[in-house]
Amino acid sequence: MGNDFSHITRRCERAVVTAYRELRETGNDDLSSFRACTALYRIHHPEASVNEARRLVSEWIDHHIVRGESGPTDGCLCP
């Protein structure tokens, strides 16, 4: 899980993926890490619904952590 996520251009996406990785590395379970990252996304994007936040966070975790891909992802339009 020690990937470098500096290639992620969206700050919210990088924050979510980094937080998830670090939470898991320190022994937190998947569900509590996911919930924390969903809350983190909503801090960056308070206008987002819980369902939207859950969808994006799960897509980002799957893309960057589970599959280990480094290409761009769909997501919010922020820089």
Backbone torsions as a table, in degrees:
resi	resn	phi	psi	omega
1	MET	NA	6.9	-175.1
2	GLY	-86.7	36.4	-179.4
3	ASN	-68.9	154.0	174.4
4	ASP	-94.0	120.2	-176.4
5	PHE	-104.5	22.7	-178.4
6	SER	-68.0	-16.0	179.7
7	HIS	-76.5	-11.7	-179.3
8	ILE	-75.2	124.6	-173.5
9	THR	-86.6	-32.1	178.7
10	ARG	-76.6	127.9	-178.9
11	ARG	-62.7	-40.2	-179.0
12	CYS	-66.0	-39.9	179.3
13	GLU	-65.6	-44.8	178.8
14	ARG	-62.5	-41.6	179.8
15	ALA	-63.0	-43.6	-179.7
16	VAL	-64.1	-49.1	-176.6
17	VAL	-66.2	-42.1	178.5
18	THR	-64.8	-44.0	179.3
19	ALA	-62.2	-44.2	179.8
20	TYR	-60.5	-48.0	-179.9
21	ARG	-58.7	-46.2	-177.1
22	GLU	-69.8	-37.2	176.7
23	LEU	-63.2	-43.4	179.1
24	ARG	-66.7	-39.2	179.8
25	GLU	-65.4	-26.6	-179.2
26	THR	-93.9	10.1	171.4
27	GLY	100.4	3.0	177.5
28	ASN	-74.7	145.9	-179.8
29	ASP	-75.9	167.7	-175.6
30	ASP	-59.4	-48.1	-175.2
31	LEU	-65.9	-43.4	179.7
32	SER	-68.2	-35.1	176.7
33	SER	-66.1	-42.9	177.9
34	PHE	-61.7	-44.7	179.2
35	ARG	-62.4	-41.9	178.9
36	ALA	-63.5	-39.9	-179.7
37	CYS	-71.3	-32.7	174.7
38	THR	-64.3	-43.3	177.0
39	ALA	-63.1	-40.9	178.3
40	LEU	-61.0	-44.4	177.8
41	TYR	-59.1	-41.7	-178.0
42	ARG	-70.9	-20.9	172.0
43	ILE	-69.1	-42.0	176.3
44	HIS	-69.3	-33.1	-175.5
45	HIS	-133.5	76.2	-178.3
46	PRO	-64.0	-17.8	179.0
47	GLU	-76.5	-14.2	-176.8
48	ALA	-77.3	141.6	174.8
49	SER	-74.3	163.1	177.3
50	VAL	-60.9	-42.2	-179.8
51	ASN	-63.8	-41.1	177.5
52	GLU	-63.0	-44.0	179.4
53	ALA	-62.5	-44.3	179.0
54	ARG	-61.1	-42.2	-179.1
55	ARG	-63.2	-49.4	-178.3
56	LEU	-64.3	-45.5	-179.0
57	VAL	-60.7	-43.8	179.9
58	SER	-65.4	-38.9	177.6
59	GLU	-63.9	-43.6	-179.1
60	TRP	-66.3	-42.8	178.6
61	ILE	-62.8	-44.7	178.7
62	ASP	-60.7	-46.1	-176.5
63	HIS	-65.4	-52.7	-170.9
64	HIS	-87.2	-36.6	-174.4
65	ILE	-95.7	-54.8	-174.2
66	VAL	-69.5	-52.2	-177.6
67	ARG	-88.8	-16.6	178.0
68	GLY	67.0	28.5	-179.1
69	GLU	-86.3	153.9	-177.7
70	SER	-117.7	-0.2	179.7
71	GLY	-72.8	174.5	-179.2
72	PRO	-68.1	157.0	178.5
73	THR	-123.5	161.0	169.9
74	ASP	-73.3	161.9	177.7
75	GLY	162.5	-155.5	-178.2
76	CYS	-69.7	167.2	-176.3
77	LEU	-96.8	8.6	-178.0
78	CYS	-75.8	159.8	179.2
79	PRO	-73.6	NA	NA
